[in-house]
Amino acid sequence: MPRARRRTRPCFDALGQAGATSAETSDGVFHFEVTSDNGTLVGDVTVGADNRIASVTYEQATSGSKESRHENSTIAVTVELSDYGTPVQVEQPTDVVVVVP
């Protein structure tokens, strides 16, 4: 488990619970890898100077069969986080449909 900072600890705890391996590759950058039934997830978590997660990038390779064909795919994701603590105003959409079971 990498030397995670207090605010980022839940992120690394969740990765560890999923069976991920992780290591700090440079100051504030943590590389992780986990394999599940859905494929392999490989990525990096970058922690900013404010000790908060600044970005998460990962790729997930999957494979499967459909109608006698074997298919491989890769999904690449980058999530950038910023402006922690900035007030926001959220308005309810006017075209919401409520479905009651």
GIVENFEN-V7125 format. One record per pair of residues at least 4 apart in sequence whose C-alpha atoms are under 6 Angstrom apart, sorted by sequence separation. I is the first residue (numbers start at 1). GAP is how many residues later the second one is. If there is no record, write none. Layout:
BEGIN
i: [I	I]
gap: [GAP	GAP]
END
This chain:
BEGIN
i: [5	16	25	35	47	48	65	4	15	24	25	35	47	65	24	34	47	48	64	65	23	34	46	47	64	23	33	46	63	22	33	46	63	22	32	45	62	21	32	45	62	21	31	44	61	20	31	44	61	20	30	43	60	30	43	60	29	42	59	29	42	59	28	41	58	28	41	58	40	57	1	2	40	57	2	39	56	39	56	55	55	54	55	54]
gap: [4	4	4	4	4	4	4	5	5	5	5	5	5	5	6	6	6	6	6	6	7	7	7	7	7	8	8	8	8	9	9	9	9	10	10	10	10	11	11	11	11	12	12	12	12	13	13	13	13	14	14	14	14	15	15	15	16	16	16	17	17	17	18	18	18	19	19	19	20	20	21	21	21	21	22	22	22	23	23	24	25	26	26	27]
END
